[in-house]
Amino acid sequence: MSTLMTAKTDLLIAVVFGLVGVFLLNDAPLNLMGAVLLAFGAVHFQEYRRKRRR
């Protein structure tokens, strides 16, 4: 993703996208949007873990 974000920013985005994604997965018409937000949250969480290891 972007190297301009700090690790804390990536973690915040991952948590927010994850929570909203899980909420939208329970709503029938918005299932696909919830899955996409969960995927974005997972990508940001991977970036957070990668940045914390360095």
mmCIF file as gemmi writes it, N, C-alpha and C atoms, coordinates in Angstrom:
data_model
loop_
_atom_site.group_PDB
_atom_site.id
_atom_site.type_symbol
_atom_site.label_atom_id
_atom_site.label_alt_id
_atom_site.label_comp_id
_atom_site.label_asym_id
_atom_site.label_entity_id
_atom_site.label_seq_id
_atom_site.pdbx_PDB_ins_code
_atom_site.Cartn_x
_atom_site.Cartn_y
_atom_site.Cartn_z
_atom_site.occupancy
_atom_site.B_iso_or_equiv
_atom_site.pdbx_formal_charge
_atom_site.auth_seq_id
_atom_site.auth_asym_id
_atom_site.pdbx_PDB_model_num
ATOM 1 N N . MET Axp A 1 ? 0.844 -1.187 0 1 0 ? 1 A 1
ATOM 2 C CA . MET Axp A 1 ? 0 0 0 1 0 ? 1 A 1
ATOM 3 C C . MET Axp A 1 ? 0.881 1.239 0 1 0 ? 1 A 1
ATOM 4 N N . SER Axp A 2 ? 0.523 2.198 0.777 1 0 ? 2 A 1
ATOM 5 C CA . SER Axp A 2 ? 1.233 3.467 0.786 1 0 ? 2 A 1
ATOM 6 C C . SER Axp A 2 ? 2.28 3.49 1.888 1 0 ? 2 A 1
ATOM 7 N N . THR Axp A 3 ? 3.428 4.035 1.566 1 0 ? 3 A 1
ATOM 8 C CA . THR Axp A 3 ? 4.469 4.17 2.581 1 0 ? 3 A 1
ATOM 9 C C . THR Axp A 3 ? 4.324 5.479 3.337 1 0 ? 3 A 1
ATOM 10 N N . LEU Axp A 4 ? 3.37 6.322 2.938 1 0 ? 4 A 1
ATOM 11 C CA . LEU Axp A 4 ? 3.166 7.602 3.614 1 0 ? 4 A 1
ATOM 12 C C . LEU Axp A 4 ? 2.415 7.446 4.929 1 0 ? 4 A 1
ATOM 13 N N . MET Axp A 5 ? 1.732 6.318 5.106 1 0 ? 5 A 1
ATOM 14 C CA . MET Axp A 5 ? 0.967 6.103 6.331 1 0 ? 5 A 1
ATOM 15 C C . MET Axp A 5 ? 1.852 5.503 7.411 1 0 ? 5 A 1
ATOM 16 N N . THR Axp A 6 ? 1.571 5.882 8.633 1 0 ? 6 A 1
ATOM 17 C CA . THR Axp A 6 ? 2.287 5.276 9.749 1 0 ? 6 A 1
ATOM 18 C C . THR Axp A 6 ? 1.621 3.952 10.112 1 0 ? 6 A 1
ATOM 19 N N . ALA Axp A 7 ? 2.265 3.195 10.975 1 0 ? 7 A 1
ATOM 20 C CA . ALA Axp A 7 ? 1.709 1.905 11.386 1 0 ? 7 A 1
ATOM 21 C C . ALA Axp A 7 ? 0.394 2.1 12.132 1 0 ? 7 A 1
ATOM 22 N N . LYS Axp A 8 ? 0.315 3.143 12.956 1 0 ? 8 A 1
ATOM 23 C CA . LYS Axp A 8 ? -0.922 3.376 13.713 1 0 ? 8 A 1
ATOM 24 C C . LYS Axp A 8 ? -2.074 3.735 12.783 1 0 ? 8 A 1
ATOM 25 N N . THR Axp A 9 ? -1.794 4.482 11.722 1 0 ? 9 A 1
ATOM 26 C CA . THR Axp A 9 ? -2.838 4.824 10.763 1 0 ? 9 A 1
ATOM 27 C C . THR Axp A 9 ? -3.351 3.572 10.067 1 0 ? 9 A 1
ATOM 28 N N . ASP Axp A 10 ? -2.425 2.689 9.684 1 0 ? 10 A 1
ATOM 29 C CA . ASP Axp A 10 ? -2.848 1.435 9.059 1 0 ? 10 A 1
ATOM 30 C C . ASP Axp A 10 ? -3.694 0.603 10.011 1 0 ? 10 A 1
ATOM 31 N N . LEU Axp A 11 ? -3.324 0.571 11.276 1 0 ? 11 A 1
ATOM 32 C CA . LEU Axp A 11 ? -4.103 -0.191 12.248 1 0 ? 11 A 1
ATOM 33 C C . LEU Axp A 11 ? -5.493 0.413 12.426 1 0 ? 11 A 1
ATOM 34 N N . LEU Axp A 12 ? -5.58 1.729 12.497 1 0 ? 12 A 1
ATOM 35 C CA . LEU Axp A 12 ? -6.874 2.396 12.645 1 0 ? 12 A 1
ATOM 36 C C . LEU Axp A 12 ? -7.777 2.11 11.448 1 0 ? 12 A 1
ATOM 37 N N . ILE Axp A 13 ? -7.231 2.205 10.252 1 0 ? 13 A 1
ATOM 38 C CA . ILE Axp A 13 ? -8.018 1.929 9.052 1 0 ? 13 A 1
ATOM 39 C C . ILE Axp A 13 ? -8.468 0.473 9.038 1 0 ? 13 A 1
ATOM 40 N N . ALA Axp A 14 ? -7.586 -0.439 9.431 1 0 ? 14 A 1
ATOM 41 C CA . ALA Axp A 14 ? -7.935 -1.86 9.452 1 0 ? 14 A 1
ATOM 42 C C . ALA Axp A 14 ? -9.075 -2.129 10.421 1 0 ? 14 A 1
ATOM 43 N N . VAL Axp A 15 ? -9.03 -1.51 11.595 1 0 ? 15 A 1
ATOM 44 C CA . VAL Axp A 15 ? -10.082 -1.731 12.593 1 0 ? 15 A 1
ATOM 45 C C . VAL Axp A 15 ? -11.411 -1.153 12.113 1 0 ? 15 A 1
ATOM 46 N N . VAL Axp A 16 ? -11.383 0.067 11.589 1 0 ? 16 A 1
ATOM 47 C CA . VAL Axp A 16 ? -12.628 0.702 11.138 1 0 ? 16 A 1
ATOM 48 C C . VAL Axp A 16 ? -13.232 -0.071 9.963 1 0 ? 16 A 1
ATOM 49 N N . PHE Axp A 17 ? -12.408 -0.401 8.96 1 0 ? 17 A 1
ATOM 50 C CA . PHE Axp A 17 ? -12.928 -1.153 7.815 1 0 ? 17 A 1
ATOM 51 C C . PHE Axp A 17 ? -13.419 -2.523 8.251 1 0 ? 17 A 1
ATOM 52 N N . GLY Axp A 18 ? -12.72 -3.151 9.181 1 0 ? 18 A 1
ATOM 53 C CA . GLY Axp A 18 ? -13.142 -4.463 9.657 1 0 ? 18 A 1
ATOM 54 C C . GLY Axp A 18 ? -14.486 -4.413 10.354 1 0 ? 18 A 1
ATOM 55 N N . LEU Axp A 19 ? -14.667 -3.443 11.237 1 0 ? 19 A 1
ATOM 56 C CA . LEU Axp A 19 ? -15.937 -3.341 11.961 1 0 ? 19 A 1
ATOM 57 C C . LEU Axp A 19 ? -17.095 -3.005 11.031 1 0 ? 19 A 1
ATOM 58 N N . VAL Axp A 20 ? -16.886 -2.047 10.143 1 0 ? 20 A 1
ATOM 59 C CA . VAL Axp A 20 ? -17.95 -1.682 9.207 1 0 ? 20 A 1
ATOM 60 C C . VAL Axp A 20 ? -18.231 -2.841 8.251 1 0 ? 20 A 1
ATOM 61 N N . GLY Axp A 21 ? -17.171 -3.537 7.829 1 0 ? 21 A 1
ATOM 62 C CA . GLY Axp A 21 ? -17.357 -4.68 6.932 1 0 ? 21 A 1
ATOM 63 C C . GLY Axp A 21 ? -18.163 -5.79 7.565 1 0 ? 21 A 1
ATOM 64 N N . VAL Axp A 22 ? -17.878 -6.103 8.824 1 0 ? 22 A 1
ATOM 65 C CA . VAL Axp A 22 ? -18.639 -7.144 9.522 1 0 ? 22 A 1
ATOM 66 C C . VAL Axp A 22 ? -20.093 -6.713 9.692 1 0 ? 22 A 1
ATOM 67 N N . PHE Axp A 23 ? -20.305 -5.441 10.002 1 0 ? 23 A 1
ATOM 68 C CA . PHE Axp A 23 ? -21.672 -4.938 10.147 1 0 ? 23 A 1
ATOM 69 C C . PHE Axp A 23 ? -22.436 -5.056 8.825 1 0 ? 23 A 1
ATOM 70 N N . LEU Axp A 24 ? -21.773 -4.715 7.71 1 0 ? 24 A 1
ATOM 71 C CA . LEU Axp A 24 ? -22.451 -4.766 6.415 1 0 ? 24 A 1
ATOM 72 C C . LEU Axp A 24 ? -22.652 -6.198 5.921 1 0 ? 24 A 1
ATOM 73 N N . LEU Axp A 25 ? -21.813 -7.13 6.365 1 0 ? 25 A 1
ATOM 74 C CA . LEU Axp A 25 ? -22.009 -8.522 5.948 1 0 ? 25 A 1
ATOM 75 C C . LEU Axp A 25 ? -23.329 -9.079 6.462 1 0 ? 25 A 1
ATOM 76 N N . ASN Axp A 26 ? -23.828 -8.535 7.555 1 0 ? 26 A 1
ATOM 77 C CA . ASN Axp A 26 ? -25.095 -9.01 8.111 1 0 ? 26 A 1
ATOM 78 C C . ASN Axp A 26 ? -26.306 -8.439 7.387 1 0 ? 26 A 1
ATOM 79 N N . ASP Axp A 27 ? -26.096 -7.403 6.575 1 0 ? 27 A 1
ATOM 80 C CA . ASP Axp A 27 ? -27.194 -6.773 5.845 1 0 ? 27 A 1
ATOM 81 C C . ASP Axp A 27 ? -27.241 -7.369 4.437 1 0 ? 27 A 1
ATOM 82 N N . ALA Axp A 28 ? -28.36 -7.96 4.072 1 0 ? 28 A 1
ATOM 83 C CA . ALA Axp A 28 ? -28.447 -8.728 2.825 1 0 ? 28 A 1
ATOM 84 C C . ALA Axp A 28 ? -28.061 -7.937 1.565 1 0 ? 28 A 1
ATOM 85 N N . PRO Axp A 29 ? -28.571 -6.733 1.321 1 0 ? 29 A 1
ATOM 86 C CA . PRO Axp A 29 ? -28.206 -6.069 0.065 1 0 ? 29 A 1
ATOM 87 C C . PRO Axp A 29 ? -26.759 -5.564 0.039 1 0 ? 29 A 1
ATOM 88 N N . LEU Axp A 30 ? -26.133 -5.447 1.186 1 0 ? 30 A 1
ATOM 89 C CA . LEU Axp A 30 ? -24.794 -4.857 1.231 1 0 ? 30 A 1
ATOM 90 C C . LEU Axp A 30 ? -23.705 -5.884 1.524 1 0 ? 30 A 1
ATOM 91 N N . ASN Axp A 31 ? -23.989 -7.163 1.273 1 0 ? 31 A 1
ATOM 92 C CA . ASN Axp A 31 ? -23.008 -8.213 1.556 1 0 ? 31 A 1
ATOM 93 C C . ASN Axp A 31 ? -21.701 -7.997 0.809 1 0 ? 31 A 1
ATOM 94 N N . LEU Axp A 32 ? -21.79 -7.683 -0.469 1 0 ? 32 A 1
ATOM 95 C CA . LEU Axp A 32 ? -20.583 -7.544 -1.283 1 0 ? 32 A 1
ATOM 96 C C . LEU Axp A 32 ? -19.737 -6.37 -0.81 1 0 ? 32 A 1
ATOM 97 N N . MET Axp A 33 ? -20.374 -5.262 -0.471 1 0 ? 33 A 1
ATOM 98 C CA . MET Axp A 33 ? -19.626 -4.108 0.025 1 0 ? 33 A 1
ATOM 99 C C . MET Axp A 33 ? -18.94 -4.445 1.349 1 0 ? 33 A 1
ATOM 100 N N . GLY Axp A 34 ? -19.608 -5.196 2.192 1 0 ? 34 A 1
ATOM 101 C CA . GLY Axp A 34 ? -19 -5.61 3.454 1 0 ? 34 A 1
ATOM 102 C C . GLY Axp A 34 ? -17.79 -6.489 3.231 1 0 ? 34 A 1
ATOM 103 N N . ALA Axp A 35 ? -17.874 -7.393 2.264 1 0 ? 35 A 1
ATOM 104 C CA . ALA Axp A 35 ? -16.737 -8.264 1.959 1 0 ? 35 A 1
ATOM 105 C C . ALA Axp A 35 ? -15.562 -7.457 1.417 1 0 ? 35 A 1
ATOM 106 N N . VAL Axp A 36 ? -15.84 -6.464 0.597 1 0 ? 36 A 1
ATOM 107 C CA . VAL Axp A 36 ? -14.772 -5.615 0.05 1 0 ? 36 A 1
ATOM 108 C C . VAL Axp A 36 ? -14.107 -4.817 1.168 1 0 ? 36 A 1
ATOM 109 N N . LEU Axp A 37 ? -14.897 -4.274 2.083 1 0 ? 37 A 1
ATOM 110 C CA . LEU Axp A 37 ? -14.318 -3.514 3.193 1 0 ? 37 A 1
ATOM 111 C C . LEU Axp A 37 ? -13.489 -4.413 4.1 1 0 ? 37 A 1
ATOM 112 N N . LEU Axp A 38 ? -13.939 -5.641 4.318 1 0 ? 38 A 1
ATOM 113 C CA . LEU Axp A 38 ? -13.136 -6.581 5.102 1 0 ? 38 A 1
ATOM 114 C C . LEU Axp A 38 ? -11.811 -6.877 4.412 1 0 ? 38 A 1
ATOM 115 N N . ALA Axp A 39 ? -11.831 -6.996 3.097 1 0 ? 39 A 1
ATOM 116 C CA . ALA Axp A 39 ? -10.593 -7.25 2.354 1 0 ? 39 A 1
ATOM 117 C C . ALA Axp A 39 ? -9.641 -6.062 2.476 1 0 ? 39 A 1
ATOM 118 N N . PHE Axp A 40 ? -10.152 -4.847 2.349 1 0 ? 40 A 1
ATOM 119 C CA . PHE Axp A 40 ? -9.306 -3.662 2.522 1 0 ? 40 A 1
ATOM 120 C C . PHE Axp A 40 ? -8.747 -3.596 3.938 1 0 ? 40 A 1
ATOM 121 N N . GLY Axp A 41 ? -9.576 -3.936 4.908 1 0 ? 41 A 1
ATOM 122 C CA . GLY Axp A 41 ? -9.097 -3.961 6.288 1 0 ? 41 A 1
ATOM 123 C C . GLY Axp A 41 ? -7.987 -4.974 6.485 1 0 ? 41 A 1
ATOM 124 N N . ALA Axp A 42 ? -8.111 -6.129 5.85 1 0 ? 42 A 1
ATOM 125 C CA . ALA Axp A 42 ? -7.069 -7.157 5.961 1 0 ? 42 A 1
ATOM 126 C C . ALA Axp A 42 ? -5.765 -6.697 5.331 1 0 ? 42 A 1
ATOM 127 N N . VAL Axp A 43 ? -5.853 -5.998 4.207 1 0 ? 43 A 1
ATOM 128 C CA . VAL Axp A 43 ? -4.643 -5.485 3.554 1 0 ? 43 A 1
ATOM 129 C C . VAL Axp A 43 ? -3.949 -4.469 4.451 1 0 ? 43 A 1
ATOM 130 N N . HIS Axp A 44 ? -4.715 -3.583 5.053 1 0 ? 44 A 1
ATOM 131 C CA . HIS Axp A 44 ? -4.113 -2.585 5.937 1 0 ? 44 A 1
ATOM 132 C C . HIS Axp A 44 ? -3.533 -3.233 7.188 1 0 ? 44 A 1
ATOM 133 N N . PHE Axp A 45 ? -4.177 -4.295 7.686 1 0 ? 45 A 1
ATOM 134 C CA . PHE Axp A 45 ? -3.624 -4.976 8.852 1 0 ? 45 A 1
ATOM 135 C C . PHE Axp A 45 ? -2.305 -5.658 8.5 1 0 ? 45 A 1
ATOM 136 N N . GLN Axp A 46 ? -2.205 -6.22 7.305 1 0 ? 46 A 1
ATOM 137 C CA . GLN Axp A 46 ? -0.935 -6.807 6.871 1 0 ? 46 A 1
ATOM 138 C C . GLN Axp A 46 ? 0.147 -5.736 6.781 1 0 ? 46 A 1
ATOM 139 N N . GLU Axp A 47 ? -0.204 -4.569 6.27 1 0 ? 47 A 1
ATOM 140 C CA . GLU Axp A 47 ? 0.758 -3.466 6.202 1 0 ? 47 A 1
ATOM 141 C C . GLU Axp A 47 ? 1.19 -3.037 7.604 1 0 ? 47 A 1
ATOM 142 N N . TYR Axp A 48 ? 0.23 -2.997 8.531 1 0 ? 48 A 1
ATOM 143 C CA . TYR Axp A 48 ? 0.557 -2.642 9.916 1 0 ? 48 A 1
ATOM 144 C C . TYR Axp A 48 ? 1.56 -3.632 10.487 1 0 ? 48 A 1
ATOM 145 N N . ARG Axp A 49 ? 1.323 -4.931 10.303 1 0 ? 49 A 1
ATOM 146 C CA . ARG Axp A 49 ? 2.243 -5.941 10.837 1 0 ? 49 A 1
ATOM 147 C C . ARG Axp A 49 ? 3.61 -5.85 10.173 1 0 ? 49 A 1
ATOM 148 N N . ARG Axp A 50 ? 3.631 -5.564 8.863 1 0 ? 50 A 1
ATOM 149 C CA . ARG Axp A 50 ? 4.903 -5.452 8.155 1 0 ? 50 A 1
ATOM 150 C C . ARG Axp A 50 ? 5.712 -4.266 8.679 1 0 ? 50 A 1
ATOM 151 N N . LYS Axp A 51 ? 5.03 -3.152 8.921 1 0 ? 51 A 1
ATOM 152 C CA . LYS Axp A 51 ? 5.725 -1.957 9.414 1 0 ? 51 A 1
ATOM 153 C C . LYS Axp A 51 ? 6.2 -2.132 10.85 1 0 ? 51 A 1
ATOM 154 N N . ARG Axp A 52 ? 5.46 -2.892 11.648 1 0 ? 52 A 1
ATOM 155 C CA . ARG Axp A 52 ? 5.858 -3.097 13.047 1 0 ? 52 A 1
ATOM 156 C C . ARG Axp A 52 ? 7.077 -4.004 13.158 1 0 ? 52 A 1
ATOM 157 N N . ARG Axp A 53 ? 7.276 -4.883 12.179 1 0 ? 53 A 1
ATOM 158 C CA . ARG Axp A 53 ? 8.43 -5.787 12.214 1 0 ? 53 A 1
ATOM 159 C C . ARG Axp A 53 ? 9.728 -5.063 11.923 1 0 ? 53 A 1
ATOM 160 N N . ARG Axp A 54 ? 9.658 -3.98 11.156 1 0 ? 54 A 1
ATOM 161 C CA . ARG Axp A 54 ? 10.882 -3.257 10.807 1 0 ? 54 A 1
ATOM 162 C C . ARG Axp A 54 ? 11.409 -2.443 11.941 1 0 ? 54 A 1
